[in-house]
Amino acid sequence: MKNHNSTNGRLRTGGARIVTPPPGPNAKKMLARDKKVVSPSYPRDYPFVMERGQGAQVWDVDRNRYIDWMAGIAVAATGHSHPKLVKAVQDQAEKFIHISSDYYHESMIRLGERINEIAPMKEDVGVFFANSGTEAVEAAIKLARYATKRQRFIGFLGAFHGRSMGSLSFTASKFVQQERFFPTMPGVVHVPFPDPYRPVLDLKREGDYGDTVVDYIERVIFQTILPPDECAAILLEPIQGEGGYVVPPQNFFPRLRELCDRHGIILIADEVQSGVGRTGKWWAIQHWNVEPDIVCIAKGIASGVPLGLMAARQSIMKKWVPGAHGNTYGGNPLACTAALTTLDLVENGMMDNAAEQGEFIMDALAEMQVRHPSIGDVRGRGLMIGVEFVQDKTTKQPAHQLREDIVHHAFQNGLLLLGCGRSTIRIAPPLMIQKPLVEEALEIFENAVTTAEKKHKLL
């Protein structure tokens, strides 16, 4: 696939429509109102004030139009306000909006059945219903302790699993997330995630870096600070999200699964960001043909309606007793209806489209990498793609400020991006995005890279 960007960084006519340099006057008024009443803890990257969205395009309150390459942090899986999703939620709202999980309703049961059909385990699963990714992770932590009668865990450096106190104890992507919240839940040991681009371990053995990390767990962690028979579970993202969209090497998950089986440890896959078709498969872990014992689901599962799910093998889930865990809003009928509609849309074309468009983007970025000294690594699966920026390709020194400049320049020209890791930009558009918008976004993206490289004297 050749010549993805024949303009060499010049935006072609008909690009994203910016009628008022952002933030425009209406956005500035909103920002001033927001500052008076909204918590300052939210990490707003740039002053985008959304008014409406359609598919993979969004408009701000000053009528500027953008291509959305971040989908509300991989949440708007089926695009913004898909008409089938809107209709399904409206129809459900006319019937009833809420009944607590102390009772029963069909959409909750149907969603449990649907998750059982597509879960990445051959064994039947039971589903716990919550409202968010962090709640799904909390449920998984509690179930692992309850089922194994063990108290300790292994997590990974670079991980993000949420901000409530249990999930926060595993989160290790930026220190600001844990700063001044100590003590979190005790009992979590962190080990390096197998990042092939930035390995930190050298155990000098045959195999890939995934083998090295598993050997480190067995030869170092289990021999020094964590007896394996006290370890309830290993919790990780199949592809790290906030840590930099890091894809582990091929041997990692098979070796980790074997380690867990040998020591009776539960393997928990946090698919909150990577699941529901985003990588071209239902679940990212399926790229390694490995089954977890528990999977945590949220973000894209209901296309923006808050929902979190924790699905566990029935042999584990059945150990819980009534009252062991619960949730007032879990199984909310609006959320369950949105999830059922989302899963139908993803299965009937969008998952395949994610694989197809992801391959096209990866190919285009590989060509772009040759032209740009700052692009150190391109990695991903489907529409979960990371582009890591460096000061120098030999030293791999992270280029954090250059990454920030790219994100902001893209925003000024009509493309919404988000960073992750120290110097990576994530590409995670809605799964329904089509090639014309992809090509337009790639053009804006390369223009932003070129502008930032010139500013930082890399060109």
ZAMARGU-4260 file (C-alpha; in steps of 0.2 Angstrom, whole numbers, plus 5000, padded with zeros to 4 digits):
<rodrens>
0) 5000/5000/5000 | 5009/5015/4994 | 5009/5034/4995 | 4996/5036/5009 | 5000/5054/5010
5) 5004/5062/4994 | 5003/5080/5001 | 5019/5078/5012 | 5011/5086/5027 | 5001/5099/5018
10) 4982/5098/5022 | 4972/5095/5007 | 4956/5106/5003 | 4941/5098/5011 | 4950/5093/5027
15) 4941/5094/5044 | 4931/5110/5046 | 4938/5122/5059 | 4927/5138/5057 | 4933/5146/5073
20) 4950/5142/5081 | 4947/5132/5097 | 4943/5136/5110 | 4930/5147/5102 | 4919/5160/5111
25) 4905/5148/5116 | 4918/5135/5122 | 4927/5148/5132 | 4911/5152/5141 | 4908/5134/5145
30) 4926/5132/5151 | 4923/5146/5163 | 4907/5139/5170 | 4915/5122/5172 | 4930/5129/5182
35) 4918/5135/5195 | 4909/5119/5198 | 4918/5104/5192 | 4932/5094/5201 | 4950/5099/5195
40) 4955/5081/5196 | 4949/5077/5178 | 4965/5077/5167 | 4958/5087/5152 | 4971/5087/5138
45) 4963/5101/5127 | 4948/5112/5127 | 4936/5102/5117 | 4918/5106/5122 | 4907/5094/5113
50) 4889/5098/5106 | 4885/5083/5096 | 4892/5068/5087 | 4888/5056/5073 | 4898/5041/5069
55) 4916/5045/5069 | 4913/5064/5068 | 4910/5076/5082 | 4906/5095/5083 | 4910/5107/5096
60) 4899/5121/5103 | 4907/5133/5090 | 4902/5122/5075 | 4920/5115/5073 | 4920/5098/5066
65) 4932/5085/5071 | 4937/5067/5067 | 4936/5057/5082 | 4951/5045/5084 | 4949/5042/5103
70) 4930/5038/5105 | 4929/5044/5123 | 4944/5033/5127 | 4938/5018/5117 | 4920/5019/5123
75) 4910/5024/5108 | 4912/5008/5100 | 4898/5009/5087 | 4901/5027/5084 | 4892/5042/5092
80) 4873/5040/5093 | 4871/5025/5081 | 4852/5026/5076 | 4849/5008/5081 | 4857/5011/5098
85) 4847/5027/5101 | 4831/5018/5096 | 4834/5003/5107 | 4837/5014/5122 | 4822/5025/5119
90) 4811/5010/5118 | 4817/5003/5134 | 4815/5020/5143 | 4797/5020/5138 | 4795/5003/5147
95) 4805/5006/5163 | 4822/5014/5167 | 4828/5005/5182 | 4825/4990/5193 | 4839/4985/5205
100) 4849/4969/5204 | 4839/4962/5219 | 4826/4958/5206 | 4825/4951/5188 | 4822/4957/5170
105) 4824/4950/5153 | 4838/4961/5146 | 4849/4958/5160 | 4847/4939/5158 | 4849/4940/5139
110) 4865/4950/5141 | 4872/4937/5153 | 4867/4924/5140 | 4876/4934/5126 | 4892/4936/5136
115) 4892/4917/5140 | 4891/4914/5121 | 4906/4926/5116 | 4917/4925/5132 | 4935/4919/5129
120) 4933/4903/5139 | 4925/4886/5134 | 4918/4884/5151 | 4901/4892/5154 | 4903/4909/5163
125) 4893/4918/5176 | 4891/4937/5174 | 4892/4951/5188 | 4884/4967/5182 | 4892/4984/5188
130) 4893/5002/5181 | 4912/5004/5175 | 4928/4996/5172 | 4935/4999/5190 | 4919/4991/5197
135) 4922/4976/5186 | 4940/4975/5192 | 4935/4977/5210 | 4922/4962/5208 | 4936/4951/5200
140) 4948/4955/5214 | 4935/4951/5227 | 4930/4935/5218 | 4948/4929/5217 | 4951/4931/5235
145) 4934/4923/5240 | 4936/4908/5228 | 4954/4904/5232 | 4955/4909/5250 | 4971/4918/5246
150) 4975/4936/5249 | 4989/4941/5237 | 4991/4946/5219 | 5003/4950/5205 | 5000/4966/5194
155) 5011/4974/5181 | 5020/4990/5179 | 5012/5002/5166 | 4995/4995/5170 | 4979/5004/5172
160) 4964/4995/5181 | 4954/5010/5188 | 4955/5022/5202 | 4944/5015/5216 | 4955/5008/5231
165) 4956/4990/5226 | 4959/4993/5207 | 4971/5007/5211 | 4982/4996/5220 | 4986/4987/5203
170) 4986/5004/5193 | 5004/5008/5189 | 5005/5019/5174 | 5008/5036/5181 | 5012/5040/5199
175) 5000/5054/5200 | 4986/5041/5200 | 4992/5034/5217 | 5001/5050/5224 | 4994/5054/5242
180) 4982/5040/5242 | 4993/5027/5251 | 4989/5015/5258 | 4979/5006/5244 | 4974/4988/5246
185) 4989/4978/5252 | 4995/4962/5244 | 4999/4967/5226 | 5017/4964/5219 | 5021/4973/5203
190) 5032/4965/5189 | 5038/4973/5172 | 5025/4971/5158 | 5034/4962/5143 | 5036/4978/5132
195) 5047/4972/5117 | 5052/4990/5113 | 5058/4994/5130 | 5063/4978/5139 | 5069/4981/5157
200) 5074/4963/5161 | 5089/4953/5155 | 5088/4935/5161 | 5098/4929/5145 | 5087/4914/5140
205) 5080/4907/5124 | 5063/4913/5119 | 5056/4930/5118 | 5054/4944/5131 | 5037/4936/5136
210) 5047/4921/5142 | 5059/4932/5151 | 5045/4940/5161 | 5037/4924/5166 | 5054/4917/5171
215) 5056/4933/5182 | 5040/4929/5191 | 5044/4911/5194 | 5063/4913/5198 | 5063/4929/5207
220) 5046/4934/5214 | 5041/4917/5219 | 5058/4913/5226 | 5059/4929/5236 | 5044/4939/5241
225) 5028/4930/5236 | 5025/4912/5239 | 5015/4905/5225 | 5002/4896/5236 | 4997/4913/5243
230) 4994/4921/5226 | 4975/4922/5222 | 4977/4929/5205 | 4987/4938/5191 | 4978/4953/5184
235) 4983/4961/5168 | 4978/4970/5152 | 4981/4959/5137 | 4986/4975/5128 | 4991/4988/5140
240) 4981/5004/5138 | 4986/5019/5148 | 5004/5011/5149 | 5006/5015/5131 | 4996/5003/5120
245) 5009/4989/5123 | 5007/4973/5114 | 5016/4958/5123 | 5027/4945/5113 | 5020/4929/5107
250) 5026/4917/5121 | 5020/4928/5135 | 5002/4922/5137 | 5004/4904/5134 | 5018/4904/5147
255) 5008/4914/5160 | 4993/4902/5158 | 5004/4887/5161 | 5012/4896/5177 | 4994/4900/5183
260) 4988/4882/5180 | 5003/4874/5189 | 5001/4885/5205 | 4982/4886/5206 | 4982/4905/5202
265) 4967/4913/5194 | 4971/4923/5178 | 4961/4939/5176 | 4961/4948/5159 | 4956/4966/5160
270) 4948/4969/5143 | 4940/4985/5148 | 4949/4995/5134 | 4954/4981/5123 | 4938/4970/5122
275) 4922/4970/5112 | 4929/4969/5095 | 4942/4983/5096 | 4957/4972/5091 | 4947/4963/5077
280) 4943/4949/5089 | 4930/4949/5103 | 4944/4949/5116 | 4962/4954/5114 | 4968/4939/5123
285) 4961/4928/5109 | 4976/4934/5098 | 4986/4922/5109 | 4974/4908/5109 | 4974/4908/5128
290) 4959/4907/5140 | 4958/4918/5156 | 4948/4913/5171 | 4940/4930/5173 | 4937/4944/5161
295) 4933/4962/5165 | 4923/4971/5153 | 4917/4990/5151 | 4920/5005/5140 | 4914/4999/5123
300) 4902/4986/5129 | 4887/4998/5129 | 4894/5012/5117 | 4894/5025/5130 | 4880/5020/5142
305) 4889/5016/5158 | 4891/4998/5161 | 4904/4986/5168 | 4904/4967/5168 | 4914/4954/5176
310) 4913/4936/5168 | 4920/4921/5177 | 4921/4903/5174 | 4906/4895/5183 | 4917/4884/5193
315) 4924/4900/5201 | 4908/4911/5201 | 4897/4898/5209 | 4908/4899/5225 | 4900/4916/5229
320) 4885/4916/5240 | 4870/4928/5240 | 4876/4944/5248 | 4894/4941/5245 | 4894/4956/5232
325) 4881/4967/5225 | 4877/4983/5215 | 4862/4995/5215 | 4863/5000/5197 | 4871/4984/5190
330) 4861/4977/5176 | 4852/4993/5173 | 4840/4990/5159 | 4845/5005/5148 | 4863/4999/5149
335) 4859/4981/5146 | 4849/4985/5131 | 4863/4997/5124 | 4875/4982/5126 | 4864/4970/5117
340) 4863/4982/5103 | 4881/4986/5103 | 4886/4967/5102 | 4874/4964/5087 | 4882/4979/5078
345) 4900/4974/5082 | 4897/4956/5077 | 4888/4961/5061 | 4902/4970/5052 | 4911/4982/5064
350) 4923/4969/5071 | 4928/4964/5054 | 4929/4983/5049 | 4941/4986/5065 | 4953/4973/5058
355) 4952/4980/5040 | 4954/4998/5045 | 4967/4994/5058 | 4978/4985/5045 | 4976/5000/5033
360) 4981/5012/5047 | 4996/5001/5053 | 5002/5000/5035 | 5001/5019/5033 | 5010/5022/5049
365) 5024/5010/5045 | 5027/5021/5029 | 5025/5037/5039 | 5038/5030/5052 | 5051/5029/5038
370) 5048/5048/5034 | 5049/5054/5052 | 5063/5053/5064 | 5052/5055/5079 | 5041/5039/5076
375) 5050/5026/5086 | 5038/5012/5086 | 5021/5008/5079 | 5011/4993/5087 | 4993/4987/5089
380) 4979/4975/5084 | 4964/4981/5075 | 4959/4998/5080 | 4969/4998/5096 | 4985/5006/5089
385) 5000/5015/5098 | 5013/5027/5090 | 5027/5030/5101 | 5038/5046/5099 | 5056/5047/5103
390) 5070/5060/5103 | 5081/5048/5094 | 5078/5031/5087 | 5094/5024/5093 | 5093/5029/5111
395) 5074/5028/5111 | 5073/5043/5123 | 5054/5047/5125 | 5049/5063/5117 | 5035/5068/5129
400) 5033/5086/5124 | 5034/5082/5106 | 5020/5070/5109 | 5010/5084/5118 | 5013/5096/5103
405) 5006/5083/5091 | 4990/5080/5101 | 4987/5099/5102 | 4991/5103/5084 | 4980/5089/5078
410) 4966/5096/5089 | 4968/5113/5081 | 4966/5106/5064 | 4951/5094/5068 | 4957/5078/5074
415) 4954/5072/5092 | 4969/5061/5099 | 4974/5055/5116 | 4991/5051/5123 | 4996/5036/5134
420) 5012/5030/5141 | 5026/5042/5142 | 5027/5047/5124 | 5014/5037/5114 | 4998/5042/5105
425) 4984/5030/5105 | 4973/5028/5089 | 4956/5021/5095 | 4942/5027/5084 | 4924/5020/5083
430) 4924/5003/5076 | 4913/5009/5061 | 4925/5022/5054 | 4927/5021/5035 | 4942/5023/5024
435) 4938/5041/5018 | 4939/5047/5036 | 4954/5037/5040 | 4963/5044/5026 | 4958/5062/5031
440) 4964/5059/5049 | 4980/5051/5043 | 4984/5067/5033 | 4980/5078/5048 | 4990/5067/5059
445) 5006/5067/5048 | 5004/5086/5047 | 5004/5087/5066 | 5020/5076/5067 | 5029/5086/5054
450) 5025/5103/5063 | 5030/5096/5080 | 5046/5089/5072 | 5051/5106/5065 | 5047/5114/5081
455) 5059/5102/5090 | 5072/5104/5077 | 5071/5085/5072 | 5068/5090/5053
</rodrens>
